[in-house]
Amino acid sequence: MISRIGIVAIGRNEGERLRRCLSSVLSRAGKIVYVDSGSSDGSVAMARSMGVKVVELDMSQPFTAARARNAGFTRVADCVYVQFVDSDCEIVADWIELAAQQLEENLNWAIVCGRRRERHPDASTYNHLCDIEWDTPVGKTCACGGDAMIRVVAFQQVGGYNPDVIAGEEPEMCVRLRQAGWEIHRLDAEMTLHDAAMTRFGQWWKRNVRAGHACAEGAAMHGRATGHCIHETRSNWFWGLILPILILVPAWPTRGISLALLAGYVVLSCRIRRGALKRGMSRADANLYARFTTIGKFAQAWGQLKYLLGRLSGRRSALIEYKTAAQ
């Protein structure tokens, strides 16, 4: 089975995180490839010293995770299954074998993914929020994240990731896979250990701006035909832009009466909290998740606005990065 599996890790300036990532997959696949997007921290030399094949992306073209994954895939396309992993993650024991077995037994499944956990959830509120975000329902699902095992023939059928998408490339590809009749499944199993290294509010804000940009782009590409990201983008527009305008613009002429609309955010937060409790979150986690999801509407609306302005001006959006180089 090992010879039938390829692994593609992608990254940029991940340092020790990359070493842990590659160490977790050595001898567990027929081919292992690391795709580097312009690192300046010695990542390329480190990967090669570990016996891993390296693809260095052409720096004259814009970097995207989608482009990196596609480049790595070309080196393992003769495998049957490919495990994609971000280089700030480690693949846990038994995941690769379990994932491949599930794809072997379910021929209409294109992708399997599992539980991604945060390595240091207690290091910061923002790390903890990541860990909460990744605790999604198991079973048939609409999309996967950056860590997933994919059937090669399904990947080839839809042409892989869209290299022009700067974020949210996984859900976008999953739309095309589902349109082609394939299924995506999340297993009740540990998959990867992630190191967000997110300790500042500004990092969390940028991550949400990126999510908003991805939402807007996904809706523009597939929303009309499939409804992809339509609900999310409308919600972000309303809570992150339209309601603030309705509150602030008439505040002076109404002598502050319009500020009463701020109560809407309390209602929104309570609604999110109630949904989180129904999914089994603890009260503390539900409260935290509700507060930051509400605040995140503003960042995501800004990300959507960035996408819209870029589209209207004809300018390609730059990558939105929230991490700093690992030490």
N, C-alpha and C positions, 0 to 999 in steps of 0.2 A: 504493500500500500504506500509506503514512504516514497517510492520512486514515482508514484502517480501524482504527488503533491508538490506544488511550487509555493514559495513564500516571497512576497514582495513587501519590503519595508520602505517607507518613505520618510524623509526628514530634512531638517536644516538646523545646524548648530545645536544639536541635542546632547552632545557631550556624553557624560556618563549614562544618561538615559538611553542613548543609542547602544552603548555597550551592553546594558542589561537586556535591551530588546533582542539584540542579535544572539546573546548567550542563551536566551530562552527558546530559540528555535534551532540552534545548531544540532545537526544529526537527526532532525525530525522531519526532513523533507528531502526530496530528490534534488531540488534546486532552490537556492536562497539568493535573492538579489536585493541590494540596497540602492535606492535611487536618491541621489543627493541634489538638493536645490540650492547650490551656491554657498555651502557652508564655509566658514572661515576659521573653524575651531579644531581642525584636524580630524573631522568625522570620516572623511574619505580614507585617510591613511589608517585610521582605527579599524574600519570595516574590512579593509584589505588585509590587515594584519591578522584578522580572525578567520581568514579564508573565505570571505564572502565576496561574490561578484558585485562590482559597483558600476552604476550608470550615473554619469555626471551630466546633468541637463545643460543644454546650451544656454549660457547666460544672456545671450542677445535677445531671447524671447521671454515674455512674461512667465513667471512661475505660477503654477496652480497645482493643487494636490491631484486634480484629475489628470493633468498632463504627466505628472510624475508616476502615477499608478499605471497609466497606459504605457509609458516607456518601460516600466518594470515588467509589465505583462508580456511584452514582446519577447522577453528573454525566458519566459516560462510557459509560453503558449502551447508547447508540446506536452504539457502535463494535463491531467484530467480535472484537477481542482487547484485553485489558487487561493491561498490565505493572504489577504491584504492586512497590513498592520501599520499603524502610525508608530514612528520610532520613539515616542515618549511612552510606549506601552510594552508590557511583557506578556507573552502568551502563557497562560497557566498550564500546568501539567494535565495531560489527557484531552485537552480541548481539540487539538488537531485531529487526533484519532477519532474522537466522537463525532466531530463535524463531518469528516469524510465518510464515516459509516452512515450517517443520516442522509447524505446526498446519494450514497450508493443505494440505499433502500427506498428513496423517494425520488423517482426519476423526473417528476414535474417540479421539483424544487430547484430554483436557480441559486439561492443564497441561504446560508444558515449563519446566524449570529447568536451570541449568548450574552451573559452579564458582564459588562465592563464595570470595574470598581476603581475607585480612587485610592491611590497608594497611601496618601496622607490626608484622609478626610477631616481630621481634627486640627490640621495645621492652619486652616483659615476658614472663615465662613464661606468663601467662594469655592474652595476645594470641596467643602461639604455639599454645597449646592450642586456641583457637578455630580457627586455620588448619588444624590437624590434624583437628579434629572435622568440618569442612566438606568434607573430601576423601573423599566418599562414592562408591560404585560408579555407573557410568553405565548407562543402559538403563532398562527398565521398573522402576518403584519404587513404594513404597506411599504416599509423601508428599513434599511439597515444604516449603520454608521460606518466610520472609516475602517473599523476592524470587522472583518467578515470573511467567510470562505465562500467562494463563488465557483460555480460550474463553468468550465472553460467554454463549452459550446454555447451556453446561454450568453456569456459575456461577448463572445464573438458575434452572435446573432444580432445583438443590438448595437454593436460598434463600440462597446466599452463606455468609459466615462466621457462626458463632454468636456474637452480641455479648455473651453472658453468660460466655463462656470467657475467663479473664484471661491465659492463656498456652497455647501448644500449639493455637491455633485453626486453623493450617494442616493438621496431621495429622488433626484432627477433621473438617474439611470434606472432606479427601481420602478418609476412610472413606466418607462419604456419596456422593461422586463414584464411587468404585469399586463401591459397592452399586448405583448407577444404571447401571453398565456402561461407565463411562468409564475411561481409562487415564491414568497420570501417568508422564512420562518425563524422565530426567535426561540431558542432552546432554553430549558430550565437548567442551565449549567453555567459555571464560571468560565469566562473566556479570556479576558485580559485585565491586567492591573495597570492603571494609568497614572501618570505623574503630571497633574495640571500645573503645579508650581504657580498657583494664582493666589497672590497674597495682597493685592491692592484692588481697590474699587475700580480704578481706571482700567485694569485688565479685564475685570468682569464686564464693565461697560462696553469695551471694544468687542468682546466676544458676543455680546448681544447685538451690537451694531452689525456685526458680520452675519448673525442669524437673521436679522431683519432684511439685509441685502439678499441673502439666499432665498428667503421667503418671497420677496418681490420678484426676483428673477425666475424662480420656479413657477410662480403664478402666471407670469408673462408668457412662459414657454408652454405650459400645459394646463393652466387654469380653465380656459374656455372649454377644452375638450374633456377634461377629467375632473375639474374642481380642485386640482392640486394647489394647496396653500391659499385658496381663496378665503376660507374662514379666518385663517391666521392673519393674512394681510389686512382684511377689513377690520378685524379687532385691533390690530396695531395702529391703523390709521385713526380709528375712532378714539381710542384711549390715549394714544401717544401724541396726537396732533389736533384732531377736530375738537375734542372736548376741552383741551387747554385753551384753544382759541375762543371757544364759546364762554369760557370762564374769564379770561383776562381782557379780551377786547371790550366787552361791555361793562367791565368792573367799575370804571369811573362814572359813566352815564347812569348806571343803575345804583350808584352809591354802595357798591359792594354786594348787592343782592345776588349777582351772578356767581359770587364765591360759594354760594350754597351748593352749587353743582359739584364742588369738591367731594361732597358726600358720596358721589358716584364711585369714587375710588375705594371708599370703605366697603361699599356694596360689592364691588368687583373682588376685592381682597377676601371678603367673607365667602363669596361664591367659590373662589379658587381653593380656599381652605377646606370648605365642605367637600369638594371633589377629591382633594388630597386625602382627607380622612376616610372617605369611602374606598379609596385604593389601598388602605391599610397603613398609611403613614402615621407615625407618632404625632401627638399634638404639637410637640416642639418643632418637629420637621415640617409639619403642615403649616404652622404659623410662619416659619422662616421662608418656606417655599412661596406662600401666598404673598408675603411682603415684597420679596424680590421679583416675583413674576409680574406683579403690578408695576414696580419701578422699571422693570425691563421693557415694558410697553413703550416707554419714551425712547430708549436706546434703539429698539427695533424699528420704531417709526422713523428715526433718523437714518437707519440703515436703508430702509425702503426709499426714503427721500433721496439718499445718495445714489441708489440704483436708478431711480426715475430721472434725476438730473443728468446722470451720466448717459442714459439712453437718449434723452432729448438733445444733448450736446454732441452725441456721437463719439464720446470719449469712453474708452474702456476703463473700468474701475480697477484700482490697484488692490493688491492683497491687503486684507485687514488682519494684522497679526497682533495677538495679545500677549505672547510670550517673549521673554528675553532669552538670550543664549544661555545654555546650561554652563555651570561652572564645574 
